[in-house]
Amino acid sequence: MRGLGLFLGVELQEASPQLSAAEAAEQVMYRSLEKGLNFKVTNGTVLTLTPALTIQRAEMDQALDILESAIAECESAA
């Protein structure tokens, strides 16, 4: 079957006049990748996570912690 799975999209908005949402999304993606979380950016500003349905709660919590940390780092750098 197609279309089964978990999908999480986080749309970033303009963080500051110096950093567009698309630039922020790219920075967050690369910072997350450095920390071990891989995902793609859709439409330039949407962080798209698509883990397997077999993901454990602890793994999802870890992924969201990494994402939150990367976003916070990007915000403080802007």
PDB file with SEQRES, HELIX, SHEET and CRYST1 records, atoms N, CA, C and O in Angstrom:
SEQRES   1 A   78  MET ARG GLY LEU GLY LEU PHE LEU GLY VAL GLU LEU GLN          
SEQRES   2 A   78  GLU ALA SER PRO GLN LEU SER ALA ALA GLU ALA ALA GLU          
SEQRES   3 A   78  GLN VAL MET TYR ARG SER LEU GLU LYS GLY LEU ASN PHE          
SEQRES   4 A   78  LYS VAL THR ASN GLY THR VAL LEU THR LEU THR PRO ALA          
SEQRES   5 A   78  LEU THR ILE GLN ARG ALA GLU MET ASP GLN ALA LEU ASP          
SEQRES   6 A   78  ILE LEU GLU SER ALA ILE ALA GLU CYS GLU SER ALA ALA          
HELIX    1 AA1 ALA A   21  GLU A   34  1                                  14    
HELIX    2 AA2 ARG A   57  ALA A   77  1                                  21    
SHEET    1 AA1 3 LEU A   8  GLU A  11  0                                        
SHEET    2 AA1 3 VAL A  46  LEU A  49 -1                                        
SHEET    3 AA1 3 LYS A  40  THR A  42 -1                                        
CRYST1    1.000    1.000    1.000  90.00  90.00  90.00 P 1           1          
ATOM      1  N   MET A   1       0.825  -1.179   0.000  1.00  0.00           N  
ATOM      2  CA  MET A   1       0.000   0.000   0.000  1.00  0.00           C  
ATOM      3  C   MET A   1       0.869   1.241   0.000  1.00  0.00           C  
ATOM      4  O   MET A   1       2.018   1.217   0.439  1.00  0.00           O  
ATOM      5  N   ARG A   2       0.315   2.294  -0.486  1.00  0.00           N  
ATOM      6  CA  ARG A   2       1.003   3.577  -0.478  1.00  0.00           C  
ATOM      7  C   ARG A   2       0.275   4.518   0.463  1.00  0.00           C  
ATOM      8  O   ARG A   2      -0.925   4.380   0.700  1.00  0.00           O  
ATOM      9  N   GLY A   3       1.016   5.472   0.993  1.00  0.00           N  
ATOM     10  CA  GLY A   3       0.390   6.497   1.806  1.00  0.00           C  
ATOM     11  C   GLY A   3       0.300   6.175   3.287  1.00  0.00           C  
ATOM     12  O   GLY A   3      -0.262   6.955   4.055  1.00  0.00           O  
ATOM     13  N   LEU A   4       0.842   5.042   3.697  1.00  0.00           N  
ATOM     14  CA  LEU A   4       0.835   4.722   5.117  1.00  0.00           C  
ATOM     15  C   LEU A   4       2.136   5.209   5.734  1.00  0.00           C  
ATOM     16  O   LEU A   4       3.204   5.061   5.139  1.00  0.00           O  
ATOM     17  N   GLY A   5       2.050   5.779   6.906  1.00  0.00           N  
ATOM     18  CA  GLY A   5       3.261   6.217   7.580  1.00  0.00           C  
ATOM     19  C   GLY A   5       3.008   7.441   8.419  1.00  0.00           C  
ATOM     20  O   GLY A   5       1.887   7.939   8.523  1.00  0.00           O  
ATOM     21  N   LEU A   6       4.080   7.911   9.014  1.00  0.00           N  
ATOM     22  CA  LEU A   6       4.026   9.091   9.856  1.00  0.00           C  
ATOM     23  C   LEU A   6       4.655  10.246   9.092  1.00  0.00           C  
ATOM     24  O   LEU A   6       5.689  10.086   8.444  1.00  0.00           O  
ATOM     25  N   PHE A   7       4.028  11.395   9.175  1.00  0.00           N  
ATOM     26  CA  PHE A   7       4.502  12.576   8.458  1.00  0.00           C  
ATOM     27  C   PHE A   7       4.405  13.756   9.406  1.00  0.00           C  
ATOM     28  O   PHE A   7       3.351  14.008   9.991  1.00  0.00           O  
ATOM     29  N   LEU A   8       5.507  14.478   9.558  1.00  0.00           N  
ATOM     30  CA  LEU A   8       5.506  15.668  10.396  1.00  0.00           C  
ATOM     31  C   LEU A   8       6.132  16.799   9.593  1.00  0.00           C  
ATOM     32  O   LEU A   8       7.261  16.682   9.118  1.00  0.00           O  
ATOM     33  N   GLY A   9       5.406  17.876   9.446  1.00  0.00           N  
ATOM     34  CA  GLY A   9       5.912  19.046   8.738  1.00  0.00           C  
ATOM     35  C   GLY A   9       5.924  20.248   9.661  1.00  0.00           C  
ATOM     36  O   GLY A   9       4.921  20.553  10.307  1.00  0.00           O  
ATOM     37  N   VAL A  10       7.058  20.931   9.725  1.00  0.00           N  
ATOM     38  CA  VAL A  10       7.200  22.134  10.540  1.00  0.00           C  
ATOM     39  C   VAL A  10       7.543  23.274   9.597  1.00  0.00           C  
ATOM     40  O   VAL A  10       8.624  23.287   9.009  1.00  0.00           O  
ATOM     41  N   GLU A  11       6.638  24.230   9.443  1.00  0.00           N  
ATOM     42  CA  GLU A  11       6.877  25.349   8.533  1.00  0.00           C  
ATOM     43  C   GLU A  11       7.542  26.495   9.287  1.00  0.00           C  
ATOM     44  O   GLU A  11       7.022  26.978  10.293  1.00  0.00           O  
ATOM     45  N   LEU A  12       8.690  26.918   8.790  1.00  0.00           N  
ATOM     46  CA  LEU A  12       9.401  28.036   9.399  1.00  0.00           C  
ATOM     47  C   LEU A  12       8.940  29.337   8.771  1.00  0.00           C  
ATOM     48  O   LEU A  12       8.619  29.398   7.584  1.00  0.00           O  
ATOM     49  N   GLN A  13       8.915  30.367   9.588  1.00  0.00           N  
ATOM     50  CA  GLN A  13       8.547  31.699   9.120  1.00  0.00           C  
ATOM     51  C   GLN A  13       9.772  32.591   9.228  1.00  0.00           C  
ATOM     52  O   GLN A  13      10.783  32.196   9.809  1.00  0.00           O  
ATOM     53  N   GLU A  14       9.686  33.781   8.677  1.00  0.00           N  
ATOM     54  CA  GLU A  14      10.817  34.703   8.712  1.00  0.00           C  
ATOM     55  C   GLU A  14      11.283  34.902  10.151  1.00  0.00           C  
ATOM     56  O   GLU A  14      10.500  35.303  11.012  1.00  0.00           O  
ATOM     57  N   ALA A  15      12.550  34.622  10.406  1.00  0.00           N  
ATOM     58  CA  ALA A  15      13.105  34.747  11.752  1.00  0.00           C  
ATOM     59  C   ALA A  15      13.589  36.163  12.030  1.00  0.00           C  
ATOM     60  O   ALA A  15      13.437  36.678  13.138  1.00  0.00           O  
ATOM     61  N   SER A  16      14.166  36.777  11.021  1.00  0.00           N  
ATOM     62  CA  SER A  16      14.695  38.131  11.172  1.00  0.00           C  
ATOM     63  C   SER A  16      14.858  38.738   9.794  1.00  0.00           C  
ATOM     64  O   SER A  16      14.806  38.020   8.795  1.00  0.00           O  
ATOM     65  N   PRO A  17      15.054  40.042   9.719  1.00  0.00           N  
ATOM     66  CA  PRO A  17      15.265  40.665   8.403  1.00  0.00           C  
ATOM     67  C   PRO A  17      16.527  40.152   7.705  1.00  0.00           C  
ATOM     68  O   PRO A  17      16.616  40.172   6.477  1.00  0.00           O  
ATOM     69  N   GLN A  18      17.498  39.695   8.495  1.00  0.00           N  
ATOM     70  CA  GLN A  18      18.760  39.229   7.915  1.00  0.00           C  
ATOM     71  C   GLN A  18      18.695  37.776   7.431  1.00  0.00           C  
ATOM     72  O   GLN A  18      19.541  37.351   6.644  1.00  0.00           O  
ATOM     73  N   LEU A  19      17.694  37.008   7.895  1.00  0.00           N  
ATOM     74  CA  LEU A  19      17.632  35.584   7.584  1.00  0.00           C  
ATOM     75  C   LEU A  19      16.226  35.212   7.107  1.00  0.00           C  
ATOM     76  O   LEU A  19      15.259  35.308   7.863  1.00  0.00           O  
ATOM     77  N   SER A  20      16.128  34.792   5.859  1.00  0.00           N  
ATOM     78  CA  SER A  20      14.817  34.394   5.338  1.00  0.00           C  
ATOM     79  C   SER A  20      14.433  33.027   5.902  1.00  0.00           C  
ATOM     80  O   SER A  20      15.278  32.298   6.422  1.00  0.00           O  
ATOM     81  N   ALA A  21      13.160  32.692   5.795  1.00  0.00           N  
ATOM     82  CA  ALA A  21      12.681  31.401   6.281  1.00  0.00           C  
ATOM     83  C   ALA A  21      13.357  30.257   5.525  1.00  0.00           C  
ATOM     84  O   ALA A  21      13.657  29.220   6.116  1.00  0.00           O  
ATOM     85  N   ALA A  22      13.596  30.434   4.237  1.00  0.00           N  
ATOM     86  CA  ALA A  22      14.258  29.395   3.445  1.00  0.00           C  
ATOM     87  C   ALA A  22      15.700  29.196   3.902  1.00  0.00           C  
ATOM     88  O   ALA A  22      16.171  28.061   3.985  1.00  0.00           O  
ATOM     89  N   GLU A  23      16.397  30.276   4.195  1.00  0.00           N  
ATOM     90  CA  GLU A  23      17.771  30.169   4.694  1.00  0.00           C  
ATOM     91  C   GLU A  23      17.791  29.513   6.071  1.00  0.00           C  
ATOM     92  O   GLU A  23      18.659  28.690   6.362  1.00  0.00           O  
ATOM     93  N   ALA A  24      16.835  29.881   6.912  1.00  0.00           N  
ATOM     94  CA  ALA A  24      16.739  29.287   8.244  1.00  0.00           C  
ATOM     95  C   ALA A  24      16.463  27.786   8.143  1.00  0.00           C  
ATOM     96  O   ALA A  24      17.059  26.997   8.877  1.00  0.00           O  
ATOM     97  N   ALA A  25      15.570  27.389   7.246  1.00  0.00           N  
ATOM     98  CA  ALA A  25      15.248  25.975   7.071  1.00  0.00           C  
ATOM     99  C   ALA A  25      16.486  25.188   6.663  1.00  0.00           C  
ATOM    100  O   ALA A  25      16.715  24.085   7.160  1.00  0.00           O  
ATOM    101  N   GLU A  26      17.269  25.741   5.776  1.00  0.00           N  
ATOM    102  CA  GLU A  26      18.494  25.065   5.339  1.00  0.00           C  
ATOM    103  C   GLU A  26      19.488  24.947   6.498  1.00  0.00           C  
ATOM    104  O   GLU A  26      20.103  23.897   6.687  1.00  0.00           O  
ATOM    105  N   GLN A  27      19.641  26.018   7.266  1.00  0.00           N  
ATOM    106  CA  GLN A  27      20.555  25.980   8.413  1.00  0.00           C  
ATOM    107  C   GLN A  27      20.095  24.950   9.444  1.00  0.00           C  
ATOM    108  O   GLN A  27      20.910  24.193   9.972  1.00  0.00           O  
ATOM    109  N   VAL A  28      18.808  24.922   9.729  1.00  0.00           N  
ATOM    110  CA  VAL A  28      18.272  23.961  10.693  1.00  0.00           C  
ATOM    111  C   VAL A  28      18.502  22.540  10.180  1.00  0.00           C  
ATOM    112  O   VAL A  28      18.871  21.655  10.952  1.00  0.00           O  
ATOM    113  N   MET A  29      18.287  22.319   8.887  1.00  0.00           N  
ATOM    114  CA  MET A  29      18.481  20.989   8.323  1.00  0.00           C  
ATOM    115  C   MET A  29      19.928  20.534   8.496  1.00  0.00           C  
ATOM    116  O   MET A  29      20.167  19.400   8.912  1.00  0.00           O  
ATOM    117  N   TYR A  30      20.896  21.397   8.186  1.00  0.00           N  
ATOM    118  CA  TYR A  30      22.296  20.998   8.290  1.00  0.00           C  
ATOM    119  C   TYR A  30      22.742  20.847   9.740  1.00  0.00           C  
ATOM    120  O   TYR A  30      23.537  19.956  10.041  1.00  0.00           O  
ATOM    121  N   ARG A  31      22.257  21.685  10.636  1.00  0.00           N  
ATOM    122  CA  ARG A  31      22.597  21.532  12.058  1.00  0.00           C  
ATOM    123  C   ARG A  31      22.009  20.234  12.596  1.00  0.00           C  
ATOM    124  O   ARG A  31      22.656  19.542  13.381  1.00  0.00           O  
ATOM    125  N   SER A  32      20.800  19.900  12.186  1.00  0.00           N  
ATOM    126  CA  SER A  32      20.181  18.645  12.617  1.00  0.00           C  
ATOM    127  C   SER A  32      20.951  17.451  12.085  1.00  0.00           C  
ATOM    128  O   SER A  32      21.153  16.469  12.799  1.00  0.00           O  
ATOM    129  N   LEU A  33      21.379  17.530  10.840  1.00  0.00           N  
ATOM    130  CA  LEU A  33      22.149  16.450  10.233  1.00  0.00           C  
ATOM    131  C   LEU A  33      23.453  16.214  10.997  1.00  0.00           C  
ATOM    132  O   LEU A  33      23.860  15.069  11.198  1.00  0.00           O  
ATOM    133  N   GLU A  34      24.104  17.297  11.420  1.00  0.00           N  
ATOM    134  CA  GLU A  34      25.333  17.170  12.213  1.00  0.00           C  
ATOM    135  C   GLU A  34      25.069  16.434  13.524  1.00  0.00           C  
ATOM    136  O   GLU A  34      25.960  15.769  14.052  1.00  0.00           O  
ATOM    137  N   LYS A  35      23.850  16.547  14.051  1.00  0.00           N  
ATOM    138  CA  LYS A  35      23.480  15.926  15.323  1.00  0.00           C  
ATOM    139  C   LYS A  35      22.870  14.534  15.133  1.00  0.00           C  
ATOM    140  O   LYS A  35      22.522  13.870  16.109  1.00  0.00           O  
ATOM    141  N   GLY A  36      22.742  14.095  13.876  1.00  0.00           N  
ATOM    142  CA  GLY A  36      22.260  12.742  13.605  1.00  0.00           C  
ATOM    143  C   GLY A  36      20.818  12.616  13.143  1.00  0.00           C  
ATOM    144  O   GLY A  36      20.291  11.507  13.065  1.00  0.00           O  
ATOM    145  N   LEU A  37      20.168  13.742  12.835  1.00  0.00           N  
ATOM    146  CA  LEU A  37      18.780  13.699  12.368  1.00  0.00           C  
ATOM    147  C   LEU A  37      18.731  14.090  10.900  1.00  0.00           C  
ATOM    148  O   LEU A  37      19.180  15.169  10.513  1.00  0.00           O  
ATOM    149  N   ASN A  38      18.183  13.200  10.095  1.00  0.00           N  
ATOM    150  CA  ASN A  38      18.106  13.421   8.652  1.00  0.00           C  
ATOM    151  C   ASN A  38      16.642  13.628   8.245  1.00  0.00           C  
ATOM    152  O   ASN A  38      15.770  12.831   8.593  1.00  0.00           O  
ATOM    153  N   PHE A  39      16.395  14.698   7.512  1.00  0.00           N  
ATOM    154  CA  PHE A  39      15.072  14.972   6.958  1.00  0.00           C  
ATOM    155  C   PHE A  39      15.255  15.845   5.738  1.00  0.00           C  
ATOM    156  O   PHE A  39      16.380  16.216   5.404  1.00  0.00           O  
ATOM    157  N   LYS A  40      14.175  16.176   5.074  1.00  0.00           N  
ATOM    158  CA  LYS A  40      14.290  17.043   3.908  1.00  0.00           C  
ATOM    159  C   LYS A  40      13.490  18.322   4.126  1.00  0.00           C  
ATOM    160  O   LYS A  40      12.634  18.401   5.008  1.00  0.00           O  
ATOM    161  N   VAL A  41      13.788  19.309   3.308  1.00  0.00           N  
ATOM    162  CA  VAL A  41      13.065  20.573   3.324  1.00  0.00           C  
ATOM    163  C   VAL A  41      12.161  20.592   2.095  1.00  0.00           C  
ATOM    164  O   VAL A  41      12.618  20.368   0.975  1.00  0.00           O  
ATOM    165  N   THR A  42      10.881  20.861   2.312  1.00  0.00           N  
ATOM    166  CA  THR A  42       9.902  20.894   1.232  1.00  0.00           C  
ATOM    167  C   THR A  42       9.426  22.328   1.030  1.00  0.00           C  
ATOM    168  O   THR A  42       9.236  23.065   1.998  1.00  0.00           O  
ATOM    169  N   ASN A  43       9.238  22.715  -0.200  1.00  0.00           N  
ATOM    170  CA  ASN A  43       8.752  24.061  -0.549  1.00  0.00           C  
ATOM    171  C   ASN A  43       9.624  25.166   0.049  1.00  0.00           C  
ATOM    172  O   ASN A  43       9.158  26.289   0.239  1.00  0.00           O  
ATOM    173  N   GLY A  44      10.865  24.855   0.341  1.00  0.00           N  
ATOM    174  CA  GLY A  44      11.806  25.861   0.811  1.00  0.00           C  
ATOM    175  C   GLY A  44      11.760  26.182   2.287  1.00  0.00           C  
ATOM    176  O   GLY A  44      12.767  26.610   2.852  1.00  0.00           O  
ATOM    177  N   THR A  45      10.611  25.984   2.935  1.00  0.00           N  
ATOM    178  CA  THR A  45      10.487  26.401   4.328  1.00  0.00           C  
ATOM    179  C   THR A  45       9.869  25.358   5.261  1.00  0.00           C  
ATOM    180  O   THR A  45       9.717  25.617   6.454  1.00  0.00           O  
ATOM    181  N   VAL A  46       9.511  24.185   4.736  1.00  0.00           N  
ATOM    182  CA  VAL A  46       8.859  23.164   5.557  1.00  0.00           C  
ATOM    183  C   VAL A  46       9.854  22.045   5.858  1.00  0.00           C  
ATOM    184  O   VAL A  46      10.352  21.384   4.947  1.00  0.00           O  
ATOM    185  N   LEU A  47      10.136  21.843   7.143  1.00  0.00           N  
ATOM    186  CA  LEU A  47      10.985  20.750   7.576  1.00  0.00           C  
ATOM    187  C   LEU A  47      10.110  19.499   7.593  1.00  0.00           C  
ATOM    188  O   LEU A  47       9.138  19.433   8.345  1.00  0.00           O  
ATOM    189  N   THR A  48      10.448  18.510   6.772  1.00  0.00           N  
ATOM    190  CA  THR A  48       9.595  17.348   6.559  1.00  0.00           C  
ATOM    191  C   THR A  48      10.250  16.091   7.125  1.00  0.00           C  
ATOM    192  O   THR A  48      11.256  15.609   6.605  1.00  0.00           O  
ATOM    193  N   LEU A  49       9.667  15.576   8.192  1.00  0.00           N  
ATOM    194  CA  LEU A  49      10.161  14.358   8.823  1.00  0.00           C  
ATOM    195  C   LEU A  49       9.197  13.225   8.511  1.00  0.00           C  
ATOM    196  O   LEU A  49       7.987  13.372   8.686  1.00  0.00           O  
ATOM    197  N   THR A  50       9.720  12.106   8.054  1.00  0.00           N  
ATOM    198  CA  THR A  50       8.880  10.969   7.678  1.00  0.00           C  
ATOM    199  C   THR A  50       9.468   9.669   8.240  1.00  0.00           C  
ATOM    200  O   THR A  50       9.972   8.844   7.477  1.00  0.00           O  
ATOM    201  N   PRO A  51       9.410   9.480   9.548  1.00  0.00           N  
ATOM    202  CA  PRO A  51       9.955   8.250  10.133  1.00  0.00           C  
ATOM    203  C   PRO A  51       9.068   7.046   9.838  1.00  0.00           C  
ATOM    204  O   PRO A  51       7.898   7.178   9.477  1.00  0.00           O  
ATOM    205  N   ALA A  52       9.657   5.886  10.002  1.00  0.00           N  
ATOM    206  CA  ALA A  52       8.907   4.641   9.834  1.00  0.00           C  
ATOM    207  C   ALA A  52       7.861   4.517  10.941  1.00  0.00           C  
ATOM    208  O   ALA A  52       8.021   5.080  12.023  1.00  0.00           O  
ATOM    209  N   LEU A  53       6.800   3.780  10.660  1.00  0.00           N  
ATOM    210  CA  LEU A  53       5.761   3.569  11.668  1.00  0.00           C  
ATOM    211  C   LEU A  53       6.277   2.746  12.851  1.00  0.00           C  
ATOM    212  O   LEU A  53       5.649   2.725  13.909  1.00  0.00           O  
ATOM    213  N   THR A  54       7.387   2.086  12.682  1.00  0.00           N  
ATOM    214  CA  THR A  54       7.954   1.273  13.756  1.00  0.00           C  
ATOM    215  C   THR A  54       8.827   2.093  14.709  1.00  0.00           C  
ATOM    216  O   THR A  54       9.449   1.531  15.610  1.00  0.00           O  
ATOM    217  N   ILE A  55       8.881   3.416  14.520  1.00  0.00           N  
ATOM    218  CA  ILE A  55       9.699   4.254  15.387  1.00  0.00           C  
ATOM    219  C   ILE A  55       9.198   4.141  16.827  1.00  0.00           C  
ATOM    220  O   ILE A  55       7.994   4.110  17.084  1.00  0.00           O  
ATOM    221  N   GLN A  56      10.134   4.081  17.740  1.00  0.00           N  
ATOM    222  CA  GLN A  56       9.802   4.014  19.158  1.00  0.00           C  
ATOM    223  C   GLN A  56       9.634   5.421  19.716  1.00  0.00           C  
ATOM    224  O   GLN A  56      10.184   6.382  19.180  1.00  0.00           O  
ATOM    225  N   ARG A  57       8.877   5.530  20.784  1.00  0.00           N  
ATOM    226  CA  ARG A  57       8.618   6.837  21.410  1.00  0.00           C  
ATOM    227  C   ARG A  57       9.927   7.550  21.767  1.00  0.00           C  
ATOM    228  O   ARG A  57      10.063   8.750  21.531  1.00  0.00           O  
ATOM    229  N   ALA A  58      10.882   6.820  22.331  1.00  0.00           N  
ATOM    230  CA  ALA A  58      12.168   7.408  22.727  1.00  0.00           C  
ATOM    231  C   ALA A  58      12.925   7.950  21.512  1.00  0.00           C  
ATOM    232  O   ALA A  58      13.585   8.985  21.603  1.00  0.00           O  
ATOM    233  N   GLU A  59      12.833   7.258  20.387  1.00  0.00           N  
ATOM    234  CA  GLU A  59      13.503   7.708  19.166  1.00  0.00           C  
ATOM    235  C   GLU A  59      12.852   8.989  18.633  1.00  0.00           C  
ATOM    236  O   GLU A  59      13.543   9.901  18.181  1.00  0.00           O  
ATOM    237  N   MET A  60      11.532   9.047  18.690  1.00  0.00           N  
ATOM    238  CA  MET A  60      10.826  10.241  18.230  1.00  0.00           C  
ATOM    239  C   MET A  60      11.115  11.417  19.144  1.00  0.00           C  
ATOM    240  O   MET A  60      11.299  12.540  18.676  1.00  0.00           O  
ATOM    241  N   ASP A  61      11.157  11.164  20.455  1.00  0.00           N  
ATOM    242  CA  ASP A  61      11.516  12.222  21.401  1.00  0.00           C  
ATOM    243  C   ASP A  61      12.914  12.756  21.121  1.00  0.00           C  
ATOM    244  O   ASP A  61      13.145  13.964  21.165  1.00  0.00           O  
ATOM    245  N   GLN A  62      13.849  11.845  20.831  1.00  0.00           N  
ATOM    246  CA  GLN A  62      15.221  12.254  20.521  1.00  0.00           C  
ATOM    247  C   GLN A  62      15.252  13.096  19.247  1.00  0.00           C  
ATOM    248  O   GLN A  62      15.944  14.113  19.198  1.00  0.00           O  
ATOM    249  N   ALA A  63      14.521  12.691  18.230  1.00  0.00           N  
ATOM    250  CA  ALA A  63      14.466  13.442  16.974  1.00  0.00           C  
ATOM    251  C   ALA A  63      13.925  14.849  17.207  1.00  0.00           C  
ATOM    252  O   ALA A  63      14.469  15.826  16.693  1.00  0.00           O  
ATOM    253  N   LEU A  64      12.853  14.943  17.984  1.00  0.00           N  
ATOM    254  CA  LEU A  64      12.256  16.255  18.252  1.00  0.00           C  
ATOM    255  C   LEU A  64      13.168  17.116  19.115  1.00  0.00           C  
ATOM    256  O   LEU A  64      13.188  18.336  18.954  1.00  0.00           O  
ATOM    257  N   ASP A  65      13.926  16.508  20.028  1.00  0.00           N  
ATOM    258  CA  ASP A  65      14.902  17.256  20.820  1.00  0.00           C  
ATOM    259  C   ASP A  65      15.997  17.831  19.927  1.00  0.00           C  
ATOM    260  O   ASP A  65      16.403  18.981  20.094  1.00  0.00           O  
ATOM    261  N   ILE A  66      16.469  17.030  18.982  1.00  0.00           N  
ATOM    262  CA  ILE A  66      17.491  17.501  18.039  1.00  0.00           C  
ATOM    263  C   ILE A  66      16.946  18.653  17.207  1.00  0.00           C  
ATOM    264  O   ILE A  66      17.617  19.669  17.025  1.00  0.00           O  
ATOM    265  N   LEU A  67      15.723  18.490  16.703  1.00  0.00           N  
ATOM    266  CA  LEU A  67      15.113  19.527  15.883  1.00  0.00           C  
ATOM    267  C   LEU A  67      14.937  20.813  16.681  1.00  0.00           C  
ATOM    268  O   LEU A  67      15.247  21.897  16.188  1.00  0.00           O  
ATOM    269  N   GLU A  68      14.443  20.699  17.904  1.00  0.00           N  
ATOM    270  CA  GLU A  68      14.252  21.874  18.754  1.00  0.00           C  
ATOM    271  C   GLU A  68      15.581  22.578  19.034  1.00  0.00           C  
ATOM    272  O   GLU A  68      15.656  23.807  19.015  1.00  0.00           O  
ATOM    273  N   SER A  69      16.611  21.803  19.290  1.00  0.00           N  
ATOM    274  CA  SER A  69      17.934  22.360  19.553  1.00  0.00           C  
ATOM    275  C   SER A  69      18.479  23.089  18.326  1.00  0.00           C  
ATOM    276  O   SER A  69      19.033  24.182  18.446  1.00  0.00           O  
ATOM    277  N   ALA A  70      18.322  22.492  17.161  1.00  0.00           N  
ATOM    278  CA  ALA A  70      18.813  23.112  15.925  1.00  0.00           C  
ATOM    279  C   ALA A  70      18.073  24.412  15.627  1.00  0.00           C  
ATOM    280  O   ALA A  70      18.682  25.390  15.193  1.00  0.00           O  
ATOM    281  N   ILE A  71      16.775  24.422  15.856  1.00  0.00           N  
ATOM    282  CA  ILE A  71      15.993  25.646  15.641  1.00  0.00           C  
ATOM    283  C   ILE A  71      16.441  26.739  16.613  1.00  0.00           C  
ATOM    284  O   ILE A  71      16.608  27.893  16.221  1.00  0.00           O  
ATOM    285  N   ALA A  72      16.633  26.371  17.875  1.00  0.00           N  
ATOM    286  CA  ALA A  72      17.068  27.337  18.880  1.00  0.00           C  
ATOM    287  C   ALA A  72      18.444  27.919  18.524  1.00  0.00           C  
ATOM    288  O   ALA A  72      18.670  29.121  18.667  1.00  0.00           O  
ATOM    289  N   GLU A  73      19.352  27.063  18.063  1.00  0.00           N  
ATOM    290  CA  GLU A  73      20.683  27.534  17.655  1.00  0.00           C  
ATOM    291  C   GLU A  73      20.585  28.512  16.487  1.00  0.00           C  
ATOM    292  O   GLU A  73      21.288  29.522  16.444  1.00  0.00           O  
ATOM    293  N   CYS A  74      19.713  28.198  15.553  1.00  0.00           N  
ATOM    294  CA  CYS A  74      19.533  29.065  14.379  1.00  0.00           C  
ATOM    295  C   CYS A  74      18.945  30.406  14.802  1.00  0.00           C  
ATOM    296  O   CYS A  74      19.363  31.451  14.302  1.00  0.00           O  
ATOM    297  N   GLU A  75      17.978  30.384  15.720  1.00  0.00           N  
ATOM    298  CA  GLU A  75      17.365  31.617  16.198  1.00  0.00           C  
ATOM    299  C   GLU A  75      18.377  32.507  16.915  1.00  0.00           C  
ATOM    300  O   GLU A  75      18.399  33.723  16.721  1.00  0.00           O  
ATOM    301  N   SER A  76      19.203  31.895  17.735  1.00  0.00           N  
ATOM    302  CA  SER A  76      20.171  32.691  18.503  1.00  0.00           C  
ATOM    303  C   SER A  76      21.276  33.240  17.612  1.00  0.00           C  
ATOM    304  O   SER A  76      21.882  34.261  17.940  1.00  0.00           O  
ATOM    305  N   ALA A  77      21.545  32.585  16.498  1.00  0.00           N  
ATOM    306  CA  ALA A  77      22.576  33.058  15.576  1.00  0.00           C  
ATOM    307  C   ALA A  77      22.075  34.201  14.694  1.00  0.00           C  
ATOM    308  O   ALA A  77      22.870  34.970  14.152  1.00  0.00           O  
ATOM    309  N   ALA A  78      20.749  34.306  14.553  1.00  0.00           N  
ATOM    310  CA  ALA A  78      20.169  35.333  13.651  1.00  0.00           C  
ATOM    311  C   ALA A  78      20.205  36.714  14.260  1.00  0.00           C  
ATOM    312  O   ALA A  78      19.761  37.676  13.635  1.00  0.00           O  
TER     313      ALA A  78                                                      
END                                                                             
